[in-house]
Amino acid sequence: MSYQLYRQTTVGIALQESLDELFKYGQITPQLALKVILQFDKSINAALSNRVKARVTFKAAKLNTYRFCDNVWTLMLNDVEFREVHEFAKVDKVKIVACDGKSESSSHP
């Protein structure tokens, strides 16, 4: 199962707009557009899982709200400090959406 979280990123929105335009002008079918967006979901999840090696720690002054629904955690944090080895950033509000990184097909032999 690929999560669709990254469809709302800049690259995901640009892809969707491009596919919509190609469909509008008869260059692709709706089925092909769906295949492309599903492949985007799989590829972006795989790339982030396999290629991102950076580790960041964070500390929040306040956990404003939290929710767990359909194996997805959503956390709303206030006054958050992020730290990497030589980097530091502080922000007023952060929303974290966390999903299980294991796909269903790989968890069953």
N, C-alpha and C positions, 0 to 999 in steps of 0.2 A: 504494500500500500504506500503510495507516494502522497505526501502531504501537499496541499495546495496553498500553503502560507505565502509562498514567494510570488504568487500571481499579482499581489498588490504592491510589489516593489517597482521601482522605475523601469527595470528591464522587463518585468512581467507585464506591466501596463502597456509598454511600447510594443511588445510582441502581440498582445491582444488587439491593440489598435491596428497594427499592420495586417493581422489576419482578417480583421473586420473589413478593412479596405480592400484587400485582395478578393474577399468573398463578394463585396459590394460590386466590384467591377468584373465579376465572373471569372476570375483567374484561378480560384480554388473552390472546392466543394465544402460544404459544412463538415462532412466526414473527415476531410483532410485537415481542416482547421482544428477539429477536435483531437486528431492524432498528434498534431504538432504541439498543442498545448499540454496534452498528457505526457508527451516526450519531454517537454520543458520541465514539468513537475519532477519526473524521474531524474533527469540530468542535473538539475540544480540541487536536488537533495543529495545525489551521489557525489557531486563535486564538492559541496560543502562538507560532507561527511569524510571524504578521502583526502582533500587537499588543504583544508584549514587546520593549521597546527598551533596557532597562537592561543595562549591561555590568558584570560583576564579574570581578575577577582573583583568583586564589588561588595559594598557594604551600604545598607540603607538605614537612615535614621528612623524610618517608619514604613511598615507594611500597611498600606491603605486598605486594599481589598485583595482577596484571593478567591479563585474558583477552580474546581476540578470537574470537568464534564467531558465524557467520551474520550477518556485517556489524554486529555489536554489540560495542562495547568495554565491559568492566566493570573499573573501577579501584577498589582499596581503598587509601585514603590514611590516614596517621596524622599528628597534630599539624598541622592545616591552618589557614592564615590566609586569610580572605576579605577583600577590600577593594573598596569602591565609592568614589566621590569623597570623601565625608565620613564614611563608615561603615567600621567594622572589627569583625571577629568572629574568634574562634579556637575551634576545636573539636578534640576528641581523635581522632575517627574519622569518615571520610566514605566513602560508596560512591557512585561516579559510574557511571551507565549511559548510554552515548552511542550514538546510532543515526544513520545517514545521514538527513538531513532532506529529501532529495529523494524525491518519490514516483516510482514506476516509470512511471506514465502521463505525467508531465510531462518525464521524461528522454528519451522517445522521441517525435520529431515525428510 
